[in-house]
Amino acid sequence: MKSKLKYLTKQSFKKKVNTKWFKAVNIILLVLFLFLANIDRIISLFGGDFQEEETILLKDESNVTDLLETTLTTLFSTYQQDRNYKVLRSEEDIQTLKENLNDQEKNIIIHLFDDEKNYLQAEVISYEEISLTTKQMIVSALQSVKEEVALQRSPLSLEEKNALMMPISIQMVTLNDQNSEENKEIVGMIAAFLFILPCFFLILMLVQMVGAEINDEKTTRSMEIIISNVSPQVHFLSKIYASTLFVVVQALLVFLYAVISFGFRMLFSGGGSLSGDMLNQVQMVLHTAQETGIVNLLLQGLPFLIILFLSSFFLYAIVAGVFASMTTSLEDFQQLQTPMMLIIMIGYYLAIMATQMEGAIFIKAVSFLPMLSFLIAPVLFLIGQLSLWELAFSSLITVIFTFIIFHFGLRIYKVGILNYSSSKLWRKMFQSLKKK
């Protein structure tokens, strides 16, 4: 039995992997990931410009050019990494500078002059509207320079000036050891990215794959030949194992494509500022994940999460196989799988809303329901609304329920795989449950 099961599983898996469609889709996915990771360079080849260059011309009548130039350069290099900025001094008169502004060169003039009452005044001149981020950087730099000028002219002692400029010392004290609301939102977004969306699409793929393969064997009448050589149980298990293995491999391939795309971006960045910005964002996400404790929670709950996901994949594959066995065409299977699709959609939306419904007994209760728990339980666990033991209990319930569904589903499968009539499907299913 084991050798036949292994052979059928291997053949079913090879059949899925060796198709032209599988190879074409994965090539498209890899190209798509590479395209998205380097979209700025691709657009630049067709005339797009992600490295816009702007020149900041300083016309100073207040003798603070050095300070403003240093402040602007620091701000732009830190926060505006998607553009190239040049900060230059100009000796021309302000009228000439205004006349030379045009739509070809993205120049900005900062005209500074003294103000006895307010210390410093500035006039920012441009041909077109300045982007909001650039405008904020300029305003921030001018405000910083004004404060420095005010301090220099102040009668305060050096110690008092230093004390005034020192950043405030803040101690964050949280009496409740649970994650804050802000952290929960961040963890919820990470959980959605890691679990909800991937699992949602993997389950959809799994259900369609099982139904299509079984209906194909029934349509070509190859099912009769297979069942004459192996038991329905072995055939059923081979479909479950092969389909589950396929979606797991596909998920790992997608993850590999993402890593390759990111590595390609970093390897051939050529010192591009956008690549550095992307790396900073990744580091920020990792730092945030570490601060919110999501990394430790993932490591603690990883064994139970793996069990929960695999058992859920098996569960959906079993149900899909049972439904497919009772139909004679893919169209009939599409109609019969509607309840499953509704369950997946309910779990998807409940998982998304979980972070907004803190303490809801209904959401927590649903996290223990098989066919829904694999979407909801991980999210609740990561935001601290589900303990490690509750996650383990949810996984255990799903495993037990999977065995029960397989036990009774096999009865339907034994009758359904050789059934070629599409009439009274539900009645035939319930009658099959009474047989042993």
C-alpha positions in Angstrom: 0.0 0.0 0.0 2.8 2.4 0.9 4.6 1.8 -2.3 1.5 2.4 -4.4 0.7 5.5 -2.4 4.2 6.8 -2.8 4.1 6.1 -6.6 0.7 7.8 -7.1 1.7 10.8 -5.1 4.9 11.1 -7.0 3.2 10.8 -10.3 0.5 13.3 -9.4 3.1 15.8 -8.2 5.2 15.3 -11.3 2.1 15.8 -13.5 1.5 19.2 -11.9 5.1 20.3 -11.9 5.9 19.2 -15.5 3.1 21.0 -17.1 3.9 23.9 -19.4 1.5 26.1 -17.5 3.3 25.6 -14.2 6.7 26.5 -15.8 5.2 29.5 -17.7 3.5 30.8 -14.5 6.7 30.6 -12.5 8.7 32.3 -15.2 6.1 35.0 -15.3 6.2 35.3 -11.5 10.0 35.6 -11.4 10.0 38.2 -14.2 7.2 40.1 -12.4 9.1 40.2 -9.1 12.2 41.4 -10.9 10.2 44.0 -12.7 8.5 45.3 -9.5 11.9 45.4 -7.7 13.5 47.5 -10.5 10.4 49.4 -11.8 12.1 52.8 -11.4 15.0 51.8 -13.6 12.7 50.3 -16.3 10.6 53.4 -16.4 13.7 55.5 -16.6 14.7 53.7 -19.8 11.5 55.0 -21.4 12.0 58.6 -20.3 10.9 58.4 -16.7 13.1 60.0 -14.1 13.3 58.7 -10.5 16.5 60.5 -9.8 15.3 64.1 -10.4 17.9 66.7 -9.9 17.0 70.0 -8.3 19.3 72.9 -7.5 18.8 75.1 -4.4 20.3 78.5 -5.1 21.0 80.5 -1.9 20.9 84.2 -2.1 21.9 85.4 1.4 21.8 88.9 2.8 22.0 87.8 6.4 25.4 85.9 6.5 24.0 82.5 7.5 24.7 80.7 4.2 27.1 78.2 5.7 24.7 77.1 8.4 21.7 76.9 5.9 23.8 75.0 3.3 24.9 72.4 5.9 21.4 72.0 7.3 19.8 71.6 3.8 22.4 69.1 2.7 21.9 67.0 5.8 18.1 67.0 5.5 18.0 66.2 1.8 20.6 63.4 2.1 18.7 61.8 5.0 15.1 62.1 3.9 15.0 62.8 0.2 16.9 59.9 -1.2 14.7 59.6 -4.3 16.1 62.9 -5.7 19.5 64.5 -6.3 19.9 68.0 -4.8 22.6 70.5 -5.2 22.8 73.4 -2.7 24.8 76.3 -4.3 25.5 79.8 -3.4 24.7 82.6 -5.8 26.3 86.0 -6.2 23.8 87.3 -8.7 21.2 89.7 -7.8 17.7 88.4 -6.9 16.0 89.9 -10.0 18.4 88.2 -12.4 17.9 84.9 -10.6 14.1 85.2 -11.0 14.4 86.0 -14.7 16.6 82.9 -15.2 14.0 80.5 -13.8 12.3 78.3 -16.4 10.5 75.0 -16.7 13.6 73.3 -18.1 15.7 73.5 -14.9 14.2 72.6 -11.6 15.8 75.4 -9.6 14.6 76.8 -6.3 15.8 80.1 -5.0 16.0 80.8 -1.2 16.4 84.5 -0.6 17.5 85.2 3.0 17.6 88.6 4.7 17.7 89.9 8.3 14.7 90.8 10.4 15.4 92.8 13.6 12.1 91.5 15.2 12.0 87.9 13.9 15.8 87.4 13.4 15.4 86.0 9.9 13.1 86.1 6.9 13.1 84.0 3.8 11.6 84.1 0.4 11.4 80.7 -1.5 11.0 81.2 -5.3 10.4 78.6 -7.9 9.0 78.5 -11.5 6.5 75.7 -10.7 4.9 74.4 -7.5 7.4 72.7 -5.2 6.6 69.2 -4.0 5.2 69.0 -0.6 8.1 66.9 0.8 10.7 69.3 -0.6 8.8 72.3 0.8 8.7 70.7 4.2 12.4 70.1 4.2 13.1 73.7 3.2 10.8 75.0 5.9 12.3 72.7 8.5 15.9 73.8 7.5 14.9 77.5 7.7 13.3 77.1 11.1 16.4 75.3 12.4 18.6 78.1 11.1 16.4 80.8 12.6 16.6 79.1 16.0 20.4 78.9 15.7 20.5 82.6 14.9 18.3 83.4 17.8 20.5 81.5 20.1 23.7 83.1 18.8 22.2 86.6 19.5 20.8 85.6 22.8 22.4 86.8 26.1 22.2 83.3 27.5 25.4 81.6 28.7 27.0 78.8 26.8 25.8 76.2 29.3 22.2 77.6 29.1 22.3 77.5 25.3 23.6 73.9 25.3 20.9 72.9 27.8 18.2 74.6 25.7 19.4 72.7 22.5 19.6 69.3 24.2 16.8 67.0 23.2 14.3 66.2 25.9 14.8 63.0 27.9 11.8 60.8 27.6 11.2 57.5 29.4 8.5 55.3 27.9 6.7 53.5 30.8 3.9 51.1 29.9 1.9 49.6 32.8 0.1 47.1 30.7 2.6 44.6 29.2 0.3 44.0 26.2 1.2 45.6 22.9 0.1 49.1 22.4 -2.6 50.0 19.9 0.0 51.3 17.5 2.1 48.2 17.8 -1.0 46.0 17.3 -1.8 47.7 14.0 1.8 47.1 12.8 1.7 43.5 13.9 -1.7 43.1 12.3 -0.3 44.4 9.0 2.7 42.1 9.2 0.4 39.1 10.0 -1.8 40.0 7.0 1.3 40.0 4.8 2.8 36.8 6.2 -0.3 34.7 6.7 -3.7 35.9 5.5 -3.0 36.8 1.9 -0.6 33.9 1.1 -2.8 31.3 2.8 -6.0 32.6 1.2 -4.5 32.3 -2.4 -2.8 29.0 -1.6 -6.1 27.4 -0.4 -7.9 28.7 -3.5 -5.2 27.2 -5.7 -5.3 23.9 -3.8 -9.1 23.5 -4.1 -9.1 24.2 -7.8 -6.2 21.8 -8.4 -7.7 18.9 -6.6 -11.1 19.4 -8.4 -9.5 19.8 -11.8 -7.3 16.7 -11.5 -10.1 14.3 -10.3 -12.6 15.6 -12.8 -10.0 15.1 -15.6 -9.4 11.5 -14.6 -13.2 10.9 -14.5 -13.7 12.6 -17.9 -11.0 10.6 -19.6 -12.2 7.4 -17.9 -8.7 6.7 -16.6 -10.2 6.6 -13.1 -11.6 3.2 -13.7 -8.2 1.8 -14.6 -6.5 3.4 -11.6 -9.2 2.2 -9.1 -8.9 -1.3 -10.5 -5.2 -1.4 -9.4 -5.3 0.6 -6.1 -7.9 1.1 -3.4 -9.9 4.4 -3.3 -8.2 5.2 0.0 -4.7 5.1 -1.5 -5.9 7.1 -4.5 -7.6 9.7 -2.3 -4.5 10.1 -0.1 -2.2 10.5 -3.1 -4.3 13.4 -4.4 -4.3 15.1 -0.9 -0.5 14.6 -0.4 0.5 15.7 -4.0 -1.7 18.8 -4.0 -0.6 19.9 -0.6 3.0 19.3 -1.5 2.5 21.3 -4.7 1.1 24.4 -3.0 3.9 24.3 -0.3 6.5 24.1 -3.0 4.8 26.9 -4.9 4.8 29.1 -1.8 8.5 28.4 -1.3 9.2 29.3 -4.9 7.4 32.6 -4.6 9.4 33.4 -1.5 12.6 32.5 -3.3 11.6 34.8 -6.2 11.1 37.7 -3.7 14.6 37.0 -2.2 16.2 36.8 -5.7 14.5 40.1 -6.8 15.6 41.9 -3.6 19.2 40.5 -3.9 19.3 41.5 -7.6 18.2 44.9 -6.6 20.9 45.2 -4.0 23.7 43.6 -6.1 23.2 45.8 -9.1 22.2 48.9 -7.3 25.2 50.8 -8.4 25.0 53.0 -5.4 21.5 54.1 -6.3 19.7 56.1 -3.6 16.4 54.2 -4.0 18.2 50.9 -3.3 19.6 52.4 -0.1 16.2 53.7 0.8 14.7 50.2 0.2 17.3 48.6 2.4 16.6 51.2 5.1 12.9 50.4 4.9 13.6 46.6 5.2 15.8 47.3 8.2 13.1 49.5 9.7 10.5 46.7 9.3 12.8 44.1 10.9 13.5 46.5 13.8 9.8 47.2 14.3 9.1 43.5 14.2 11.7 42.9 16.8 10.5 45.7 19.0 6.9 44.5 18.9 7.9 41.0 19.9 6.5 39.4 16.7 9.8 37.6 16.1 9.8 35.9 19.5 6.1 35.0 19.1 6.7 33.5 15.7 9.6 31.4 17.1 7.5 30.2 20.0 4.4 29.4 18.0 6.2 28.1 14.8 5.6 24.4 15.5 1.9 24.9 16.1 1.5 27.3 13.2 3.1 24.7 10.8 0.8 22.0 12.1 -2.2 24.3 11.8 -1.4 25.3 8.2 -0.6 21.8 7.0 -3.7 20.3 8.6 -5.8 23.0 7.1 -4.3 22.3 3.7 -5.1 18.6 4.1 -8.6 19.5 5.3 -9.5 21.7 2.3 -7.9 19.1 0.0 -10.1 16.4 1.5 -13.3 18.4 1.2 -12.4 19.4 -2.4 -11.6 15.8 -3.3 -14.9 14.6 -1.9 -16.9 17.3 -3.8 -14.9 16.5 -7.0 -15.6 12.8 -6.7 -19.4 13.4 -6.9 -19.2 15.6 -10.0 -18.6 14.7 -13.6 -17.3 18.0 -14.9 -15.4 21.0 -13.7 -18.5 23.1 -14.1 -20.4 20.9 -11.6 -17.5 21.1 -9.2 -17.5 24.9 -9.4 -21.1 24.9 -8.2 -20.5 22.4 -5.5 -17.5 24.2 -4.0 -19.5 27.4 -3.4 -19.9 26.6 0.4 -16.1 26.2 0.7 -15.5 29.5 -1.1 -17.9 31.3 1.3 -16.1 29.8 4.3 -12.7 31.0 3.0 -14.1 34.5 2.3 -15.6 34.7 5.8 -12.3 33.7 7.4 -10.4 36.2 5.2 -12.5 39.2 6.3 -12.6 38.1 9.9 -8.8 37.8 10.0 -8.5 41.3 8.6 -10.9 42.7 11.1 -9.4 40.9 14.1 -7.0 43.7 15.0 -9.9 46.2 15.0 -12.1 44.0 17.3 -9.9 43.6 20.3 -11.4 41.4 23.0 -14.3 40.2 20.8 -15.4 36.8 22.1 -16.9 36.0 18.7 -13.6 36.4 16.9 -11.7 34.4 19.5 -14.3 31.6 19.4 -14.1 31.5 15.5 -10.3 31.0 15.8 -11.0 27.5 17.2 -13.2 26.5 14.3 -11.6 24.3 11.7 -11.5 25.7 8.1 -11.4 29.2 9.6 -8.7 28.9 12.4 -5.7 28.9 10.0 -6.5 32.5 9.0 -7.7 33.9 12.3 -5.7 32.1 15.0 -2.2 33.3 13.8 -3.3 36.9 13.7 -4.8 36.8 17.2 -1.8 35.0 18.5 0.6 37.7 17.1 -1.4 40.6 18.5 -1.5 38.9 22.0 -5.2 38.0 22.0 -4.5 34.2 21.8 -2.0 32.5 24.1 0.5 29.8 23.0 -1.6 27.0 24.5 -4.8 28.3 22.9 -3.0 28.3 19.6 -1.9 24.7 20.3 -5.5 23.8 21.1 -6.7 25.4 17.9 -4.2 23.3 16.0 -5.2 20.2 17.8 -8.9 20.7 17.0 -8.1 21.2 13.3 -6.0 18.0 13.2 -8.7 15.9 14.9 -11.4 17.4 12.6 -9.3 16.6 9.6 -9.1 13.0 10.6 -12.9 12.9 11.1 -13.6 14.5 7.8 -11.2 12.1 6.0 -12.9 9.1 7.7 -16.4 10.1 6.6 -15.3 11.7 3.4 -13.6 8.5 2.2 -17.1 6.8 2.3 -18.4 9.4 -0.2 -15.2 9.2 -2.2 -15.4 5.5 -2.7 -18.9 5.8 -4.2 -18.4 9.1 -6.0 -15.3 8.4 -8.1 -17.1 5.8 -10.2 -20.3 7.8 -10.3 -20.9 9.5 -13.7 -24.3 11.0 -13.0 -24.6 14.7 -12.0 -28.1 14.5 -10.7 -29.1 14.5 -7.0 -25.5 15.1 -5.9 -26.3 16.1 -2.3 -28.6 13.1 -1.8 -26.0 10.7 -3.0 -23.4 12.2 -0.7 -25.7 11.8 2.4 -26.5 8.2 1.4 -22.8 7.4 1.0 -22.2 8.6 4.6 -24.5 5.8 5.9 -22.4 3.1 4.2 -19.2 1.7 5.8 
